[in-house]
Amino acid sequence: QVQLVESGGGLVQPGGSLRLSCAVSGITVSTNTMKWYRQAPGKEREFVAVISSSGSSINYADSVKGRFTISRDNAKNTVYLRMNSLNPEDTAVYYCNTMKFSTNYWGQGTQVTVSS
């Protein structure tokens, strides 16, 4: 059974940083494409970042490019999202995502609030 458990969210001031973690079980992050999404209040869920199974292909939404970094630790079977220069528009619930055998898997999400 695939399980994704996000952590690391919280309240941060504008300009601050956070690192989100997604602990994965049931699949191996080194053989699966892993993604981060976010959903702000009243808005649809949107793509944030993706790392390919090989790790050689990484892409970001334009809104976070240059500020966010996706990475993974194969030994810990965990995916990370390092977020720098946060602004209030980054406030959202952040979700980890992967797909296996045409089934989409989501974590429960972790809340990130950027406010002074």
Secondary structure as GFF3:
##gff-version 3
##sequence-region A 1 116
A	DSSP	beta_strand	3	7	.	.	.	ID=ss1
A	DSSP	beta_strand	10	12	.	.	.	ID=ss2
A	DSSP	beta_strand	18	25	.	.	.	ID=ss3
A	DSSP	three_ten_helix	29	31	.	.	.	ID=ss4
A	DSSP	beta_strand	34	39	.	.	.	ID=ss5
A	DSSP	beta_strand	46	51	.	.	.	ID=ss6
A	DSSP	beta_strand	58	60	.	.	.	ID=ss7
A	DSSP	beta_strand	68	73	.	.	.	ID=ss8
A	DSSP	beta_strand	78	83	.	.	.	ID=ss9
A	DSSP	three_ten_helix	88	90	.	.	.	ID=ss10
A	DSSP	beta_strand	92	100	.	.	.	ID=ss11
A	DSSP	beta_strand	103	106	.	.	.	ID=ss12
A	DSSP	beta_strand	110	114	.	.	.	ID=ss13
###
